[in-house]
Amino acid sequence: MAKTRPPYPAEFRQQMVDLVHTGRTPAELAREFGCTAQSIVNWVGQAAADAGHPLPGKDVLTTAERAELSRLRRQVRQLQMERDILAKATAWFAARGEKTFTPSSS
């Protein structure tokens, strides 16, 4: 199983992107700073997408779009849970044979 580590700080990632833009290679930076070359390539691609210039052949979400997608997925999970709770409550009341709503006679 692969080891996981906490994400690199945003300042570190930005420094790596800046160094790549100055002409250093991801492999060279990876050896020097102890992260993987693929991570650096990913950070460069994400920075390009955030700047509005995604790399050719890559369909990458911007950081804002990725955050919105995460928020919407969380919201969908919450709404599905609420729906399931309401469905179970409706089934419980139906099984008891009681009315949950009685219209007024006036």
N, C-alpha and C positions, 0 to 999 in steps of 0.2 A: 504494500500500500504506500502511496506517495506521501511524503511529509508535506504538511501545509504550514504556512507561516502567515503572520499578519500582513496585510497589504502594505506596500511601500508607501511612504508619505508622499503627498501630492507634490511637495517641493522637490523631492528626489526625482520623481518621474519627470517633472518639468525640466530639471537640469539635464537629465539623460536625453530628452527630446532636443533641447538646445544644443547639446554636444553633438548629436547626430546631424543637426542642421549646420554645424560648423565644419562637418566633413569627417568626423570620426565614425568608425563602423560599429554597429551594434555588438559584433563579436568582440571587438577590442574593448569596448566599454564593459561588456559582461565579464571579461577576465579581470579587468581592473577593479570593478565595484562589487563583484560577487552576486550578480543577478543573471538571469538567463538572457541570451540574445533575443529569443522569441518574445520575452516580456518587453524588451526595449522596442522591438519592431511593432508590437501591439500598441504601446504608448504613443509612438510616432503616428501610427494610423489613426488612433483616437484623437490625438491633437489636431491632425489634419481635418478630420470630420468635424470637430468642434469649431474649427476656423472656417468651415464652409467649403473646404477643398478636399473631399474624400479621395483617397488613393484610387487610381483607375482599377476597375474590376472588383471593387470592394463595396458591398452594401453595408455600411456601418451606421449604427444609430449614434447621434450625438449624445453627449453626457446628459443634456436636458431631456432628450427623448427617452433615454434609458431610465432616468429617474421617474419620468411620467409613467412609463410602462410598468415599473415596479409599484408605483402608487396605485395605478389602476388594477393591477393584479391583486394587490392587498385588498382593495375595495371590493373586487369581485368575490374573493374568498369570504369576506365579512358578510356580504349580501347573501351568498349561498348558505352560510351558516344560519343567518336570520331566517331565511326561507325555510330551511329544514326544521328549525325550532317551531315556526308557525305551523308547518304541516303536521308535526307531531302533536302540537297542542290541539289542532283541529280534529285530528283522529282521536285523541283522548276524549274530547268533549262529545264527539259523535258516538263513541262507544258507550259513554255514560247515558246517552239518550236525552241529554238536556239541551235546551235551547240556549244559545249564547247571546241571542239578541231577541228582545221582545218589543215589537213596535207598540207605540202608544195607541190607545183606542180613540183618541180625540181627533 
